[in-house]
Amino acid sequence: MTDQQIIAIAITVFAVLAGSIFNNVRISDLNTGLSARIAETNAGLNRRIEDLRDVLRAEMRADMTKLEGKLDTIINMLGHLDSRVTKLEEKQASS
């Protein structure tokens, strides 16, 4: 093997090694950037989920308050009906 061939092989090997090192650095940079972006997206999603949960809880409380009001009205109506039925039963029993 001549000196020129050895130099050509050495330059080729050096170029391949330099390219590999450069790619490793680029992959590492990409990995770091993607990790940061994923963490940022995850935090944003968690925030949105918390906000949505708070809104849903407030809506559920409002709905429960409405239902309680309607239930009180129904109980009142049943009390009036019960007293009317009792009066009718007393009237029929006395006849």
C-alpha positions, 0 to 999 in steps of 0.5 A, a space after each residue: 500500500 502506498 502512502 497516498 492510499 493510506 492517507 486516502 483511507 485515513 481521511 475517509 475514516 476521519 470523515 466518517 468518524 467526524 460525521 458520526 460525532 456530529 450526528 450524535 451531537 445533533 441527535 442529542 440536541 434534537 432529543 433535548 429540544 423534543 423533551 422540552 417541547 413535550 414537557 411544555 405541551 404536557 403542562 399546557 394540557 394539565 392546565 387545560 384539564 384543571 380549568 375544564 374540571 373547575 368549570 364542570 364542577 361549577 356547572 354541576 353545583 349549579 345544576 344540583 342547586 336547581 334540582 334541590 329547588 325543584 325537589 323542594 317544590 315537589 315536596 311542598 306540592 306533595 304536602 298540600 296533596 296529602 293534606 287535601 287527601 286527608 281532608 277528603 278521607 275525613 269528609 267521606 268517613 263522616 258521611 
